[in-house]
Amino acid sequence: MLEAYPDNRLARILLWSFCALVMIFLMLPTLVVVPLSFSASNLLEFPPHAYSLRWYETFFGSATWMAALRTSLILGTLTATVAVPLGLLACISMNRLGGKAALTIQGVLLTPSIVPGILLAIGLFFVLAAQRLVGTLFGVLVGHVVLAIPVACIVLLPALIRFDWNQVQAARSLGANWAKAIGGIIVPQLRISLLSATLMAFLTSLDESVISIFVASGQNSTLPKLMFLSLRDQIDPTIAAISTLWTVIVVVAVLIVTLRQKS
Amino acid sequence: MTVIADPALAADARRERRFFLSLSLPALFIVGLAAILPILWIIRQSFLTTGGEYTVGNYEKVLSSGLTWSALVTTLELSLGTLAICILLGTPLALALASARPKVANLLMAFVMLPLWTSILVRTYGWLVLLRRDGLINAALTGSGLTAEPLPLAYNFTGTLIGMVHYMLPLFLLPVYAAMRDIDANLIRASASMGATLGQAIRMVILPLSAGGIFSGSMMVFIYTIGFFITPAVLGGGKVNPLSIRIERTLSTFQDWGSASVLGILLLVLMALIGMMFLAARRLMARNNVDATDA
């Protein structure tokens, strides 16, 4: 864009060195954790004097951490299983209705992503307390599903705009009912977008912390809740090991989504 | 719109519309159950005593407490501070990315988006490791002799602000970068050929044309940061108390559901007010643009 100013070398150098600093600022906290997770010491040493896998062993050997990991994985899977079909149906509805009706539905479905997490969390806590459901997996699940529905819709809505609806028209005129049309035509053709939506919904649940902190407890504590509690108390290098694993998993997942979308 | 004359066809169209409407009912139902009902419940709870009787006492108690008003001030300071730093850091970064070759820009964007995809707890932990008294930054500062004493960077306002800027910067960058990338390069060429310096081109062409993106980014920063919980809870170390932290403390330490609900409503009102201010500002900006083109 600035090629009209080729001889402004100084300005360009200043701009790019400034950018380099901002990029370092953005990457540093994620990257600094990786070498620490392989440290052999209890203390924060950088770079570590000796390397070991002891923090990974602590993580995988701890019953509490493993229970939290299991809860988080189950919760993520359930969230994706519920949120993606609901999101797909809602997107089909918005796509076909169009106009004011679609905008209203979209507005309602997006509410959870605008309202501060802390409000959803305490509100959900009150509602669940009245039903004696605080601490159950169900309570956290509904919280995660409402957060994952908008995420799924962001992926699926554009995919449906590109979808050729004449195919459904043809199938319908040949006698297929709607369930058949959706399952037999829409779902197979949208499978890549559906895969992305599933992964994003899963990650949304895996990453969610505020609702978990207020609503999950005991056996059903999620990984982020346990991480939050141990961050508040002391700096436990086990968190560095978890953080490293987490970052690797998320980067791989995001790479899969972006590469799939390109191909 | 097409007018359907045949009554049978019209009935068909109506039935089909009803069917499509029903497809979004499951999603709407669960959003109502797990997002809208909880908000209504907060409103109800704010008018109840611990015994479950109707009262306005919670409002009197919360609104007359100095802690509430200092929490409100802290909330606004954190949001405004984050916004100011995001504008200062993000706008030049967006300009550089928009002026880079597309391949380079895409690669750099992937790096910018990395923190967005990392768990907030992972990032907060990373900042603790960097900012604590015995953390890496202080070790580097005292080790190199730049400062004699370690600086208080974590467990205070500074640490919270750093964590929040780190969270919001990628989200602020996205709309600004999109707006700048869409600027027609010929406009810059034209201003160069008419003798504008680089500074003038940035000030008089690029910034006005990306104002919409900066505006959306700012609105996003405000709406997100106003309810931030994890970052002040961990990096604030108990010394930084915005509304979100007061809500949590009132609920879990004092078991005072009524007061926690009043604080929640305060947060909601604050968000609505700021949202309306942004929308009014946008309308004003749009009108000024029309005036400018008319003139």
Interface residues (C-beta under 8 A of the other chain):
Chain A: M1 L2 E3 A4 Y5 N8 A11 L15 W16 F18 C19 V22 M23 F25 L26 M27 L28 P29 T30 L31 V32 V33 L36 L44 F46 V82 L86 G87 L89 A90 I92 S93 M94 R96 L97 A101 I105 V108 L109 T111 P112 I114 V115 P116 G117 I118 L119 L120 I122 G123 L124 F125 F126 V127 A130 V142 G143 V145 V146 I149 W178 L203 L206 D207 S209 V210 F214 P224 M227 F228 L231 R232 I235 I239 A240 I242 S243 W246 T247 V250 V251 V254
Chain B: R17 F19 F20 L21 S22 L23 S24 P26 A27 L28 I30 V31 G32 L33 A34 A35 I36 L37 P38 I39 W41 I42 Q45 L89 P92 L93 L95 A96 L97 A98 S99 L108 F111 V112 M113 L114 P115 W117 T118 S119 I120 L121 V122 R123 T124 Y125 G126 W127 L128 V129 L130 R132 D134 G135 L136 A139 H166 L169 P170 M180 R181 I183 A185 I188 R189 S191 A192 S193 L198 A201 I206 I223 I226 G227 F228 F229 I230 A233 V234 S244 I247 E248 L251 W257 A260 S261 G264 L267 L268 M271
